[in-house]
């Protein structure tokens, strides 16, 4: 059966840590693919228009 696991973090290092933790539990033969995305938005409520980042990844694997 195919499964999907979604990860999201505000910092790329946190995303990396979460994915690496997941991979410790996943047999290499079960891994199919990974897709990575970065989204950026400006927070207009702050005086300096602070950028907000969202790093995400979707892993497709066999259960």
mmCIF file as Biopython writes it, N, C-alpha, C and O atoms, coordinates in Angstrom:
data_model
#
loop_
_atom_site.group_PDB
_atom_site.id
_atom_site.type_symbol
_atom_site.label_atom_id
_atom_site.label_alt_id
_atom_site.label_comp_id
_atom_site.label_asym_id
_atom_site.label_entity_id
_atom_site.label_seq_id
_atom_site.pdbx_PDB_ins_code
_atom_site.Cartn_x
_atom_site.Cartn_y
_atom_site.Cartn_z
_atom_site.occupancy
_atom_site.B_iso_or_equiv
_atom_site.auth_seq_id
_atom_site.auth_asym_id
_atom_site.pdbx_PDB_model_num
ATOM 1   N N  . UNK A ? 1  ? 0.833  -1.169 0.000  1.0 0.0 1  A 1 
ATOM 2   C CA . UNK A ? 1  ? 0.000  0.000  0.000  1.0 0.0 1  A 1 
ATOM 3   C C  . UNK A ? 1  ? 0.889  1.247  0.000  1.0 0.0 1  A 1 
ATOM 4   O O  . UNK A ? 1  ? 1.867  1.313  0.744  1.0 0.0 1  A 1 
ATOM 5   N N  . UNK A ? 2  ? 0.549  2.234  -0.833 1.0 0.0 2  A 1 
ATOM 6   C CA . UNK A ? 2  ? 1.291  3.495  -0.867 1.0 0.0 2  A 1 
ATOM 7   C C  . UNK A ? 2  ? 0.835  4.404  0.259  1.0 0.0 2  A 1 
ATOM 8   O O  . UNK A ? 2  ? -0.345 4.446  0.609  1.0 0.0 2  A 1 
ATOM 9   N N  . UNK A ? 3  ? 1.789  5.128  0.817  1.0 0.0 3  A 1 
ATOM 10  C CA . UNK A ? 3  ? 1.517  6.064  1.907  1.0 0.0 3  A 1 
ATOM 11  C C  . UNK A ? 3  ? 2.212  7.383  1.599  1.0 0.0 3  A 1 
ATOM 12  O O  . UNK A ? 3  ? 3.183  7.428  0.844  1.0 0.0 3  A 1 
ATOM 13  N N  . UNK A ? 4  ? 1.697  8.459  2.201  1.0 0.0 4  A 1 
ATOM 14  C CA . UNK A ? 4  ? 2.296  9.781  2.084  1.0 0.0 4  A 1 
ATOM 15  C C  . UNK A ? 4  ? 2.567  10.307 3.483  1.0 0.0 4  A 1 
ATOM 16  O O  . UNK A ? 4  ? 1.748  10.139 4.386  1.0 0.0 4  A 1 
ATOM 17  N N  . UNK A ? 5  ? 3.716  10.943 3.661  1.0 0.0 5  A 1 
ATOM 18  C CA . UNK A ? 5  ? 4.063  11.591 4.927  1.0 0.0 5  A 1 
ATOM 19  C C  . UNK A ? 5  ? 4.426  13.037 4.599  1.0 0.0 5  A 1 
ATOM 20  O O  . UNK A ? 5  ? 5.274  13.289 3.743  1.0 0.0 5  A 1 
ATOM 21  N N  . UNK A ? 6  ? 3.779  13.987 5.282  1.0 0.0 6  A 1 
ATOM 22  C CA . UNK A ? 6  ? 4.000  15.410 5.052  1.0 0.0 6  A 1 
ATOM 23  C C  . UNK A ? 6  ? 4.770  16.001 6.238  1.0 0.0 6  A 1 
ATOM 24  O O  . UNK A ? 6  ? 4.463  15.719 7.396  1.0 0.0 6  A 1 
ATOM 25  N N  . UNK A ? 7  ? 5.764  16.816 5.927  1.0 0.0 7  A 1 
ATOM 26  C CA . UNK A ? 7  ? 6.548  17.518 6.938  1.0 0.0 7  A 1 
ATOM 27  C C  . UNK A ? 7  ? 6.490  19.010 6.633  1.0 0.0 7  A 1 
ATOM 28  O O  . UNK A ? 7  ? 6.470  19.411 5.470  1.0 0.0 7  A 1 
ATOM 29  N N  . UNK A ? 8  ? 6.464  19.841 7.697  1.0 0.0 8  A 1 
ATOM 30  C CA . UNK A ? 8  ? 6.483  21.292 7.525  1.0 0.0 8  A 1 
ATOM 31  C C  . UNK A ? 8  ? 7.223  21.911 8.691  1.0 0.0 8  A 1 
ATOM 32  O O  . UNK A ? 8  ? 7.069  21.485 9.835  1.0 0.0 8  A 1 
ATOM 33  N N  . UNK A ? 9  ? 8.033  22.928 8.394  1.0 0.0 9  A 1 
ATOM 34  C CA . UNK A ? 9  ? 8.794  23.613 9.445  1.0 0.0 9  A 1 
ATOM 35  C C  . UNK A ? 9  ? 9.083  25.042 9.011  1.0 0.0 9  A 1 
ATOM 36  O O  . UNK A ? 9  ? 9.063  25.356 7.821  1.0 0.0 9  A 1 
ATOM 37  N N  . UNK A ? 10 ? 9.352  25.909 9.989  1.0 0.0 10 A 1 
ATOM 38  C CA . UNK A ? 10 ? 9.692  27.294 9.695  1.0 0.0 10 A 1 
ATOM 39  C C  . UNK A ? 10 ? 11.173 27.463 9.350  1.0 0.0 10 A 1 
ATOM 40  O O  . UNK A ? 10 ? 11.567 28.474 8.769  1.0 0.0 10 A 1 
ATOM 41  N N  . UNK A ? 11 ? 11.990 26.469 9.708  1.0 0.0 11 A 1 
ATOM 42  C CA . UNK A ? 11 ? 13.423 26.519 9.434  1.0 0.0 11 A 1 
ATOM 43  C C  . UNK A ? 11 ? 13.836 25.230 8.726  1.0 0.0 11 A 1 
ATOM 44  O O  . UNK A ? 11 ? 13.384 24.142 9.083  1.0 0.0 11 A 1 
ATOM 45  N N  . UNK A ? 12 ? 14.693 25.366 7.727  1.0 0.0 12 A 1 
ATOM 46  C CA . UNK A ? 12 ? 15.086 24.188 6.954  1.0 0.0 12 A 1 
ATOM 47  C C  . UNK A ? 12 ? 15.814 23.153 7.790  1.0 0.0 12 A 1 
ATOM 48  O O  . UNK A ? 12 ? 15.716 21.960 7.505  1.0 0.0 12 A 1 
ATOM 49  N N  . UNK A ? 13 ? 16.544 23.576 8.818  1.0 0.0 13 A 1 
ATOM 50  C CA . UNK A ? 13 ? 17.241 22.613 9.670  1.0 0.0 13 A 1 
ATOM 51  C C  . UNK A ? 13 ? 16.247 21.744 10.454 1.0 0.0 13 A 1 
ATOM 52  O O  . UNK A ? 13 ? 16.486 20.555 10.665 1.0 0.0 13 A 1 
ATOM 53  N N  . UNK A ? 14 ? 15.137 22.347 10.880 1.0 0.0 14 A 1 
ATOM 54  C CA . UNK A ? 14 ? 14.101 21.586 11.591 1.0 0.0 14 A 1 
ATOM 55  C C  . UNK A ? 14 ? 13.443 20.568 10.665 1.0 0.0 14 A 1 
ATOM 56  O O  . UNK A ? 14 ? 13.150 19.444 11.071 1.0 0.0 14 A 1 
ATOM 57  N N  . UNK A ? 15 ? 13.214 20.973 9.420  1.0 0.0 15 A 1 
ATOM 58  C CA . UNK A ? 15 ? 12.636 20.052 8.439  1.0 0.0 15 A 1 
ATOM 59  C C  . UNK A ? 15 ? 13.591 18.890 8.193  1.0 0.0 15 A 1 
ATOM 60  O O  . UNK A ? 15 ? 13.179 17.731 8.168  1.0 0.0 15 A 1 
ATOM 61  N N  . UNK A ? 16 ? 14.844 19.203 8.016  1.0 0.0 16 A 1 
ATOM 62  C CA . UNK A ? 16 ? 15.859 18.180 7.796  1.0 0.0 16 A 1 
ATOM 63  C C  . UNK A ? 16 ? 15.908 17.180 8.949  1.0 0.0 16 A 1 
ATOM 64  O O  . UNK A ? 16 ? 15.974 15.970 8.731  1.0 0.0 16 A 1 
ATOM 65  N N  . UNK A ? 17 ? 15.875 17.690 10.158 1.0 0.0 17 A 1 
ATOM 66  C CA . UNK A ? 17 ? 15.910 16.822 11.340 1.0 0.0 17 A 1 
ATOM 67  C C  . UNK A ? 17 ? 14.693 15.888 11.388 1.0 0.0 17 A 1 
ATOM 68  O O  . UNK A ? 17 ? 14.830 14.700 11.683 1.0 0.0 17 A 1 
ATOM 69  N N  . UNK A ? 18 ? 13.523 16.420 11.103 1.0 0.0 18 A 1 
ATOM 70  C CA . UNK A ? 18 ? 12.295 15.602 11.118 1.0 0.0 18 A 1 
ATOM 71  C C  . UNK A ? 18 ? 12.327 14.511 10.062 1.0 0.0 18 A 1 
ATOM 72  O O  . UNK A ? 18 ? 11.945 13.371 10.323 1.0 0.0 18 A 1 
ATOM 73  N N  . UNK A ? 19 ? 12.783 14.866 8.871  1.0 0.0 19 A 1 
ATOM 74  C CA . UNK A ? 19 ? 12.843 13.879 7.787  1.0 0.0 19 A 1 
ATOM 75  C C  . UNK A ? 19 ? 13.882 12.804 8.098  1.0 0.0 19 A 1 
ATOM 76  O O  . UNK A ? 19 ? 13.628 11.617 7.892  1.0 0.0 19 A 1 
ATOM 77  N N  . UNK A ? 20 ? 15.036 13.210 8.589  1.0 0.0 20 A 1 
ATOM 78  C CA . UNK A ? 20 ? 16.067 12.219 8.934  1.0 0.0 20 A 1 
ATOM 79  C C  . UNK A ? 20 ? 15.588 11.270 10.026 1.0 0.0 20 A 1 
ATOM 80  O O  . UNK A ? 20 ? 15.903 10.080 9.993  1.0 0.0 20 A 1 
ATOM 81  N N  . UNK A ? 21 ? 14.835 11.779 10.988 1.0 0.0 21 A 1 
ATOM 82  C CA . UNK A ? 21 ? 14.263 10.929 12.035 1.0 0.0 21 A 1 
ATOM 83  C C  . UNK A ? 21 ? 13.296 9.914  11.424 1.0 0.0 21 A 1 
ATOM 84  O O  . UNK A ? 21 ? 13.315 8.739  11.790 1.0 0.0 21 A 1 
ATOM 85  N N  . UNK A ? 22 ? 12.450 10.368 10.493 1.0 0.0 22 A 1 
ATOM 86  C CA . UNK A ? 22 ? 11.514 9.470  9.821  1.0 0.0 22 A 1 
ATOM 87  C C  . UNK A ? 22 ? 12.262 8.384  9.040  1.0 0.0 22 A 1 
ATOM 88  O O  . UNK A ? 22 ? 11.859 7.221  9.041  1.0 0.0 22 A 1 
ATOM 89  N N  . UNK A ? 23 ? 13.350 8.775  8.377  1.0 0.0 23 A 1 
ATOM 90  C CA . UNK A ? 23 ? 14.117 7.811  7.585  1.0 0.0 23 A 1 
ATOM 91  C C  . UNK A ? 23 ? 14.784 6.737  8.446  1.0 0.0 23 A 1 
ATOM 92  O O  . UNK A ? 23 ? 15.077 5.651  7.946  1.0 0.0 23 A 1 
ATOM 93  N N  . UNK A ? 24 ? 15.028 7.012  9.716  1.0 0.0 24 A 1 
ATOM 94  C CA . UNK A ? 24 ? 15.615 5.979  10.569 1.0 0.0 24 A 1 
ATOM 95  C C  . UNK A ? 24 ? 14.645 4.819  10.784 1.0 0.0 24 A 1 
ATOM 96  O O  . UNK A ? 24 ? 15.060 3.704  11.100 1.0 0.0 24 A 1 
ATOM 97  N N  . UNK A ? 25 ? 13.357 5.086  10.612 1.0 0.0 25 A 1 
ATOM 98  C CA . UNK A ? 25 ? 12.325 4.064  10.808 1.0 0.0 25 A 1 
ATOM 99  C C  . UNK A ? 25 ? 11.853 3.428  9.495  1.0 0.0 25 A 1 
ATOM 100 O O  . UNK A ? 25 ? 11.089 2.462  9.509  1.0 0.0 25 A 1 
ATOM 101 N N  . UNK A ? 26 ? 12.306 3.970  8.372  1.0 0.0 26 A 1 
ATOM 102 C CA . UNK A ? 26 ? 11.838 3.515  7.063  1.0 0.0 26 A 1 
ATOM 103 C C  . UNK A ? 26 ? 12.917 2.681  6.373  1.0 0.0 26 A 1 
ATOM 104 O O  . UNK A ? 26 ? 14.053 3.131  6.222  1.0 0.0 26 A 1 
ATOM 105 N N  . UNK A ? 27 ? 12.565 1.489  5.964  1.0 0.0 27 A 1 
ATOM 106 C CA . UNK A ? 27 ? 13.511 0.661  5.207  1.0 0.0 27 A 1 
ATOM 107 C C  . UNK A ? 27 ? 13.780 1.323  3.857  1.0 0.0 27 A 1 
ATOM 108 O O  . UNK A ? 27 ? 12.847 1.800  3.212  1.0 0.0 27 A 1 
ATOM 109 N N  . UNK A ? 28 ? 15.033 1.359  3.421  1.0 0.0 28 A 1 
ATOM 110 C CA . UNK A ? 28 ? 15.352 1.991  2.131  1.0 0.0 28 A 1 
ATOM 111 C C  . UNK A ? 28 ? 14.532 1.441  0.967  1.0 0.0 28 A 1 
ATOM 112 O O  . UNK A ? 28 ? 14.201 2.183  0.042  1.0 0.0 28 A 1 
ATOM 113 N N  . UNK A ? 29 ? 14.206 0.169  0.999  1.0 0.0 29 A 1 
ATOM 114 C CA . UNK A ? 29 ? 13.436 -0.439 -0.083 1.0 0.0 29 A 1 
ATOM 115 C C  . UNK A ? 29 ? 11.989 0.063  -0.116 1.0 0.0 29 A 1 
ATOM 116 O O  . UNK A ? 29 ? 11.297 -0.125 -1.117 1.0 0.0 29 A 1 
ATOM 117 N N  . UNK A ? 30 ? 11.521 0.700  0.965  1.0 0.0 30 A 1 
ATOM 118 C CA . UNK A ? 30 ? 10.147 1.210  1.028  1.0 0.0 30 A 1 
ATOM 119 C C  . UNK A ? 30 ? 10.032 2.651  0.506  1.0 0.0 30 A 1 
ATOM 120 O O  . UNK A ? 30 ? 8.936  3.112  0.189  1.0 0.0 30 A 1 
ATOM 121 N N  . UNK A ? 31 ? 11.160 3.352  0.420  1.0 0.0 31 A 1 
ATOM 122 C CA . UNK A ? 31 ? 11.169 4.734  -0.047 1.0 0.0 31 A 1 
ATOM 123 C C  . UNK A ? 31 ? 10.910 4.800  -1.543 1.0 0.0 31 A 1 
ATOM 124 O O  . UNK A ? 31 ? 11.483 4.028  -2.311 1.0 0.0 31 A 1 
ATOM 125 N N  . UNK A ? 32 ? 10.030 5.742  -1.966 1.0 0.0 32 A 1 
ATOM 126 C CA . UNK A ? 32 ? 9.751  5.928  -3.390 1.0 0.0 32 A 1 
ATOM 127 C C  . UNK A ? 32 ? 10.257 7.288  -3.868 1.0 0.0 32 A 1 
ATOM 128 O O  . UNK A ? 32 ? 11.065 7.356  -4.794 1.0 0.0 32 A 1 
ATOM 129 N N  . UNK A ? 33 ? 9.785  8.377  -3.239 1.0 0.0 33 A 1 
ATOM 130 C CA . UNK A ? 33 ? 10.219 9.701  -3.691 1.0 0.0 33 A 1 
ATOM 131 C C  . UNK A ? 33 ? 9.985  10.747 -2.607 1.0 0.0 33 A 1 
ATOM 132 O O  . UNK A ? 33 ? 9.284  10.519 -1.621 1.0 0.0 33 A 1 
ATOM 133 N N  . UNK A ? 34 ? 10.604 11.903 -2.836 1.0 0.0 34 A 1 
ATOM 134 C CA . UNK A ? 34 ? 10.419 13.033 -1.938 1.0 0.0 34 A 1 
ATOM 135 C C  . UNK A ? 34 ? 10.265 14.288 -2.792 1.0 0.0 34 A 1 
ATOM 136 O O  . UNK A ? 34 ? 10.950 14.454 -3.802 1.0 0.0 34 A 1 
ATOM 137 N N  . UNK A ? 35 ? 9.356  15.170 -2.374 1.0 0.0 35 A 1 
ATOM 138 C CA . UNK A ? 35 ? 9.163  16.458 -3.032 1.0 0.0 35 A 1 
ATOM 139 C C  . UNK A ? 35 ? 9.337  17.543 -1.987 1.0 0.0 35 A 1 
ATOM 140 O O  . UNK A ? 35 ? 8.872  17.416 -0.854 1.0 0.0 35 A 1 
ATOM 141 N N  . UNK A ? 36 ? 10.009 18.606 -2.381 1.0 0.0 36 A 1 
ATOM 142 C CA . UNK A ? 36 ? 10.389 19.669 -1.460 1.0 0.0 36 A 1 
ATOM 143 C C  . UNK A ? 36 ? 9.825  20.990 -1.961 1.0 0.0 36 A 1 
ATOM 144 O O  . UNK A ? 36 ? 9.764  21.226 -3.167 1.0 0.0 36 A 1 
ATOM 145 N N  . UNK A ? 37 ? 9.409  21.860 -1.026 1.0 0.0 37 A 1 
ATOM 146 C CA . UNK A ? 37 ? 8.855  23.156 -1.413 1.0 0.0 37 A 1 
ATOM 147 C C  . UNK A ? 37 ? 9.168  24.201 -0.353 1.0 0.0 37 A 1 
ATOM 148 O O  . UNK A ? 37 ? 9.221  23.899 0.839  1.0 0.0 37 A 1 
ATOM 149 N N  . UNK A ? 38 ? 9.375  25.439 -0.807 1.0 0.0 38 A 1 
ATOM 150 C CA . UNK A ? 38 ? 9.575  26.574 0.091  1.0 0.0 38 A 1 
ATOM 151 C C  . UNK A ? 38 ? 8.548  27.637 -0.270 1.0 0.0 38 A 1 
ATOM 152 O O  . UNK A ? 38 ? 8.379  27.983 -1.439 1.0 0.0 38 A 1 
ATOM 153 N N  . UNK A ? 39 ? 7.862  28.152 0.748  1.0 0.0 39 A 1 
ATOM 154 C CA . UNK A ? 39 ? 6.907  29.243 0.557  1.0 0.0 39 A 1 
ATOM 155 C C  . UNK A ? 39 ? 7.363  30.428 1.393  1.0 0.0 39 A 1 
ATOM 156 O O  . UNK A ? 39 ? 7.844  30.267 2.515  1.0 0.0 39 A 1 
ATOM 157 N N  . UNK A ? 40 ? 7.205  31.616 0.831  1.0 0.0 40 A 1 
ATOM 158 C CA . UNK A ? 40 ? 7.598  32.839 1.526  1.0 0.0 40 A 1 
ATOM 159 C C  . UNK A ? 40 ? 6.422  33.811 1.487  1.0 0.0 40 A 1 
ATOM 160 O O  . UNK A ? 40 ? 5.790  34.003 0.448  1.0 0.0 40 A 1 
ATOM 161 N N  . UNK A ? 41 ? 6.145  34.412 2.626  1.0 0.0 41 A 1 
ATOM 162 C CA . UNK A ? 41 ? 5.082  35.413 2.723  1.0 0.0 41 A 1 
ATOM 163 C C  . UNK A ? 41 ? 5.586  36.580 3.561  1.0 0.0 41 A 1 
ATOM 164 O O  . UNK A ? 41 ? 6.427  36.407 4.443  1.0 0.0 41 A 1 
ATOM 165 N N  . UNK A ? 42 ? 5.064  37.767 3.276  1.0 0.0 42 A 1 
ATOM 166 C CA . UNK A ? 42 ? 5.429  38.951 4.055  1.0 0.0 42 A 1 
ATOM 167 C C  . UNK A ? 42 ? 4.371  39.194 5.118  1.0 0.0 42 A 1 
ATOM 168 O O  . UNK A ? 42 ? 3.172  39.137 4.843  1.0 0.0 42 A 1 
ATOM 169 N N  . UNK A ? 43 ? 4.820  39.462 6.319  1.0 0.0 43 A 1 
ATOM 170 C CA . UNK A ? 43 ? 3.913  39.795 7.416  1.0 0.0 43 A 1 
ATOM 171 C C  . UNK A ? 43 ? 3.740  41.309 7.438  1.0 0.0 43 A 1 
ATOM 172 O O  . UNK A ? 43 ? 4.615  42.029 7.918  1.0 0.0 43 A 1 
ATOM 173 N N  . UNK A ? 44 ? 2.625  41.788 6.925  1.0 0.0 44 A 1 
ATOM 174 C CA . UNK A ? 44 ? 2.383  43.220 6.800  1.0 0.0 44 A 1 
ATOM 175 C C  . UNK A ? 44 ? 2.116  43.902 8.130  1.0 0.0 44 A 1 
ATOM 176 O O  . UNK A ? 44 ? 2.122  45.131 8.197  1.0 0.0 44 A 1 
ATOM 177 N N  . UNK A ? 45 ? 1.885  43.150 9.174  1.0 0.0 45 A 1 
ATOM 178 C CA . UNK A ? 45 ? 1.592  43.738 10.483 1.0 0.0 45 A 1 
ATOM 179 C C  . UNK A ? 45 ? 2.855  44.210 11.199 1.0 0.0 45 A 1 
ATOM 180 O O  . UNK A ? 45 ? 2.764  44.985 12.151 1.0 0.0 45 A 1 
ATOM 181 N N  . UNK A ? 46 ? 4.008  43.767 10.769 1.0 0.0 46 A 1 
ATOM 182 C CA . UNK A ? 46 ? 5.247  44.235 11.389 1.0 0.0 46 A 1 
ATOM 183 C C  . UNK A ? 46 ? 5.774  45.429 10.602 1.0 0.0 46 A 1 
ATOM 184 O O  . UNK A ? 46 ? 5.536  45.539 9.400  1.0 0.0 46 A 1 
ATOM 185 N N  . UNK A ? 47 ? 6.476  46.306 11.268 1.0 0.0 47 A 1 
ATOM 186 C CA . UNK A ? 47 ? 6.969  47.533 10.642 1.0 0.0 47 A 1 
ATOM 187 C C  . UNK A ? 47 ? 7.968  47.258 9.519  1.0 0.0 47 A 1 
ATOM 188 O O  . UNK A ? 47 ? 8.056  48.033 8.566  1.0 0.0 47 A 1 
ATOM 189 N N  . UNK A ? 48 ? 8.714  46.173 9.623  1.0 0.0 48 A 1 
ATOM 190 C CA . UNK A ? 48 ? 9.740  45.882 8.614  1.0 0.0 48 A 1 
ATOM 191 C C  . UNK A ? 48 ? 9.318  44.819 7.603  1.0 0.0 48 A 1 
ATOM 192 O O  . UNK A ? 48 ? 10.155 44.290 6.872  1.0 0.0 48 A 1 
ATOM 193 N N  . UNK A ? 49 ? 8.035  44.508 7.559  1.0 0.0 49 A 1 
ATOM 194 C CA . UNK A ? 49 ? 7.515  43.499 6.627  1.0 0.0 49 A 1 
ATOM 195 C C  . UNK A ? 49 ? 8.339  42.217 6.677  1.0 0.0 49 A 1 
ATOM 196 O O  . UNK A ? 49 ? 8.889  41.772 5.669  1.0 0.0 49 A 1 
ATOM 197 N N  . UNK A ? 50 ? 8.412  41.645 7.849  1.0 0.0 50 A 1 
ATOM 198 C CA . UNK A ? 50 ? 9.184  40.432 8.079  1.0 0.0 50 A 1 
ATOM 199 C C  . UNK A ? 50 ? 8.714  39.307 7.158  1.0 0.0 50 A 1 
ATOM 200 O O  . UNK A ? 50 ? 7.513  39.109 6.969  1.0 0.0 50 A 1 
ATOM 201 N N  . UNK A ? 51 ? 9.661  38.581 6.592  1.0 0.0 51 A 1 
ATOM 202 C CA . UNK A ? 51 ? 9.335  37.448 5.729  1.0 0.0 51 A 1 
ATOM 203 C C  . UNK A ? 51 ? 9.087  36.209 6.580  1.0 0.0 51 A 1 
ATOM 204 O O  . UNK A ? 51 ? 9.831  35.926 7.519  1.0 0.0 51 A 1 
ATOM 205 N N  . UNK A ? 52 ? 8.048  35.488 6.244  1.0 0.0 52 A 1 
ATOM 206 C CA . UNK A ? 52 ? 7.717  34.232 6.918  1.0 0.0 52 A 1 
ATOM 207 C C  . UNK A ? 52 ? 7.998  33.094 5.944  1.0 0.0 52 A 1 
ATOM 208 O O  . UNK A ? 52 ? 7.533  33.111 4.805  1.0 0.0 52 A 1 
ATOM 209 N N  . UNK A ? 53 ? 8.756  32.114 6.398  1.0 0.0 53 A 1 
ATOM 210 C CA . UNK A ? 53 ? 9.128  30.988 5.551  1.0 0.0 53 A 1 
ATOM 211 C C  . UNK A ? 53 ? 8.422  29.720 6.006  1.0 0.0 53 A 1 
ATOM 212 O O  . UNK A ? 53 ? 8.193  29.507 7.197  1.0 0.0 53 A 1 
ATOM 213 N N  . UNK A ? 54 ? 8.087  28.891 5.040  1.0 0.0 54 A 1 
ATOM 214 C CA . UNK A ? 54 ? 7.536  27.571 5.326  1.0 0.0 54 A 1 
ATOM 215 C C  . UNK A ? 54 ? 8.260  26.572 4.425  1.0 0.0 54 A 1 
ATOM 216 O O  . UNK A ? 54 ? 8.151  26.628 3.200  1.0 0.0 54 A 1 
ATOM 217 N N  . UNK A ? 55 ? 8.994  25.666 5.047  1.0 0.0 55 A 1 
ATOM 218 C CA . UNK A ? 55 ? 9.706  24.615 4.328  1.0 0.0 55 A 1 
ATOM 219 C C  . UNK A ? 55 ? 8.896  23.332 4.482  1.0 0.0 55 A 1 
ATOM 220 O O  . UNK A ? 55 ? 8.557  22.939 5.599  1.0 0.0 55 A 1 
ATOM 221 N N  . UNK A ? 56 ? 8.590  22.686 3.373  1.0 0.0 56 A 1 
ATOM 222 C CA . UNK A ? 56 ? 7.786  21.471 3.463  1.0 0.0 56 A 1 
ATOM 223 C C  . UNK A ? 56 ? 8.312  20.396 2.528  1.0 0.0 56 A 1 
ATOM 224 O O  . UNK A ? 56 ? 8.983  20.670 1.533  1.0 0.0 56 A 1 
ATOM 225 N N  . UNK A ? 57 ? 7.981  19.170 2.885  1.0 0.0 57 A 1 
ATOM 226 C CA . UNK A ? 57 ? 8.374  18.029 2.067  1.0 0.0 57 A 1 
ATOM 227 C C  . UNK A ? 57 ? 7.281  16.964 2.169  1.0 0.0 57 A 1 
ATOM 228 O O  . UNK A ? 57 ? 6.635  16.794 3.203  1.0 0.0 57 A 1 
ATOM 229 N N  . UNK A ? 58 ? 7.104  16.268 1.071  1.0 0.0 58 A 1 
ATOM 230 C CA . UNK A ? 58 ? 6.172  15.151 1.023  1.0 0.0 58 A 1 
ATOM 231 C C  . UNK A ? 58 ? 6.965  13.907 0.612  1.0 0.0 58 A 1 
ATOM 232 O O  . UNK A ? 58 ? 7.660  13.904 -0.404 1.0 0.0 58 A 1 
ATOM 233 N N  . UNK A ? 59 ? 6.850  12.874 1.406  1.0 0.0 59 A 1 
ATOM 234 C CA . UNK A ? 59 ? 7.533  11.619 1.115  1.0 0.0 59 A 1 
ATOM 235 C C  . UNK A ? 59 ? 6.498  10.569 0.730  1.0 0.0 59 A 1 
ATOM 236 O O  . UNK A ? 59 ? 5.517  10.349 1.440  1.0 0.0 59 A 1 
ATOM 237 N N  . UNK A ? 60 ? 6.737  9.936  -0.395 1.0 0.0 60 A 1 
ATOM 238 C CA . UNK A ? 60 ? 5.901  8.826  -0.854 1.0 0.0 60 A 1 
ATOM 239 C C  . UNK A ? 60 ? 6.661  7.538  -0.567 1.0 0.0 60 A 1 
ATOM 240 O O  . UNK A ? 60 ? 7.827  7.399  -0.936 1.0 0.0 60 A 1 
ATOM 241 N N  . UNK A ? 61 ? 5.996  6.603  0.089  1.0 0.0 61 A 1 
ATOM 242 C CA . UNK A ? 61 ? 6.658  5.352  0.468  1.0 0.0 61 A 1 
ATOM 243 C C  . UNK A ? 61 ? 5.651  4.204  0.484  1.0 0.0 61 A 1 
ATOM 244 O O  . UNK A ? 61 ? 4.439  4.412  0.435  1.0 0.0 61 A 1 
ATOM 245 N N  . UNK A ? 62 ? 6.179  3.012  0.553  1.0 0.0 62 A 1 
ATOM 246 C CA . UNK A ? 62 ? 5.343  1.807  0.666  1.0 0.0 62 A 1 
ATOM 247 C C  . UNK A ? 62 ? 5.267  1.386  2.116  1.0 0.0 62 A 1 
ATOM 248 O O  . UNK A ? 62 ? 6.273  1.369  2.825  1.0 0.0 62 A 1 
ATOM 249 N N  . UNK A ? 63 ? 4.076  1.050  2.549  1.0 0.0 63 A 1 
ATOM 250 C CA . UNK A ? 63 ? 3.893  0.589  3.925  1.0 0.0 63 A 1 
ATOM 251 C C  . UNK A ? 63 ? 4.082  -0.911 3.989  1.0 0.0 63 A 1 
ATOM 252 O O  . UNK A ? 63 ? 3.970  -1.502 5.063  1.0 0.0 63 A 1 
#
